[in-house]
Every structure is written in structure tokens, then in C-alpha cells.
Amino acid sequence: MTATSHASRNPRLVTLPSLPGLGGLYAKGVASSGRIAVTRSPVGRVLPGPRDLVLPDVVYRVDDVPTSGVTEHLTAYQRLIGERVCDTLPAGYLHVLAFPLATALMVRGDFPLPLLGLVHVSNAVSVHRPVGVGDVLEVRASAEHLRAHRRGVQVDLVTEVSTGGELAYRGVSTYLAKGFGLPPDEPPSRRIEEAPREEFVPPLPTARWELGSGTGRAYGAISGDRNPIHTSVLGAKAFGFPRTIAHGMYTAARALAEVGAARGDAYDWTVEFEKPVLLPGTVQVAITRVPDGAPHPGGFAYVGWHGRSGKRHFSGAVTPR
């Protein structure tokens, strides 16, 4: 068995007529997750069979995506997240726009990992130029860099948004599939271990978020991501959570909004997710300037944590380009 980012250096370009709807994709993902689950042993070793850990060798593309009619939806997103209401699509909104195309890749019959149970562990976004209401977009999505991890395997879902033939946005969402294993003869360079984390000492908070029990439903209504772990107590309990949890991209996008206009028109935005935010819940947040000589100089570091336990929920950086 093998593991590879793409079977060739020239993946097949598949053009779809429009961006798909997430509702139908999730239904398809439930069915495909059940099929993939039976190919694993109880200890997580992938059993011999026709399904190898090979990513689909395709790039999905949708041309001529209009934004002229998104003003009402964009405004609702901006108000929920705390972004300034304007005609510029922030990076978090572009993630929402492109996410269904990436999901369409993850529910393909030849995608080797189950949609249900994938854990979103990090995001790395580059905004090269602002995208405004009225721009006509090309959206692309691909799956890349399948690699081993001590708890399973990780994969990157890459989305790109271009306008006028120019790349405006690139987002890399990294997911962990627990319990999967790559072949024992896989080169050591592909067996990724987590670097030890430094002990987290909470800084002085600059904000305090009071997140109500309906936060997941509110973001789900705007983003289309109605995964039951975010919208249903029973659904959350089925996956081992005592209550619903906030969407990771809601918390990351809200931190981006807290940075505000200081990020500029072009910026890099990263986030790593750790402990999920249970709803209802309170999140302490600190956003600080990055000093010269440190990683991401001239930018902003942010972190969110649980006030009582001191456990970190997420951390990241926003750096003007």
C-alpha cells in the first residue's frame, strides 16, 4: 500500500457547474464514512484490500462564481463574527465560500478517509489581495500531503480563490484521521510526530467571549456546516462530547476580526486548534503585537483559553504581507 499527495504531478482538472451544497454532501459523507470504517482493524492498521491510502488525483474547479448577490449573507457573517460591515470579503468568509468544494473532494468514493470523525487541527491562509462584492471568482480545491501521524494520518485540503486571473486567497486546512496507519515500510521522513508543546501560561486577556448554547447553530446557519457536534447535544454526545462545541473556524475568524484593520488588505493568518470550546462557554482571549526578532514580526499573535482550567483552545498569528 502507498500514501501520496497525488498519483501524478499533473492532477486531472474537474470543472463543476457550481459550488455544491453542504447538506447533500454531508449525507453522502455519512454513507462513505461507513464504507471506509470497515476497512480498519480494531488497532487502527489498514487491512489489505482494494482501498489504499491514496488521495484522488484531481483538482475541482468552479468558474464564474458571482459575488454580486452575497451582500445580505456577507453582512450576517460579519455581524456574527464581529467583522466590520463592508463590501470586502474577509478571509473567514472566503473559507466558508470555498469549503463546500473541498468537502466534495472528501466525499468522493476514492477519498481514503472518512468525512465523519475527521478532526480539524490547523489552518494556514494567505490573502494576496482583497476580494470585493461584485468580483467574479474561480474556486479550486485539492487534497494533498497525506502523511503519517502518531495518532493516525493527516491530510491537507487546499482551496484557492482567484479573480481576474489573479490568485487572491489560498487556504490549507489540515485534518487528522485517528486510528488509520500507513504501511510499516513507510519512510521515517513521512512518520510525523508532534513536537512537544511548551507549558501554556495564560497571558493577560484582551477580550472575553461569552458564547451561548446557540453559537454553533448560528454559525452553522451562515456557513452551511451543520455538523451535529456543533448543533445538537445528542449529536455531540454521540461523538464523545458532553455538550455541543463551537466551530473551530468560528473562533479563529472571530480572533481575526479582533485584529481588525491593522492586518491590512493582504495578510497571512494561521491557527492551531487544541481543546474544543464547549457551549455555552466563556473564552479568554489575548491579542498581542509580535515584537521584532520573534516569529511573524510586525504581526499579531492570538490565543484563546478556558478561564478556570487554563487549557488552551486555539492559538495563531495574523501577519500583514
Secondary structure, DSSP 8 states (H G I E B T S, - for coil): ---BS-SSSS-EEEEESS---HHHHHHHHHHHHHHHHTTB-TTS-B-SSS--SB---EEEEEEEEE-TT-HHHHHHHHHHHT---SSB--HHHHHHHHHHHHHHHHTSTT--S-STT-EEEEEEEEE-S--BTT-EEEEEEEEEEEEEETTEEEEEEEEEEEETTEEEEEEEEEEEEET----TTS-GGGEE-------------SEEEEE-TTHHHHHHHHH----HHHH-HHHHHHTT-SS-B--HHHHHHHHHHHHGGGG-SSEEEEEEE-S--BSSEEEEEEEEE--TTSSSTTSEEEEEEETTT--EEEEEEEEE-
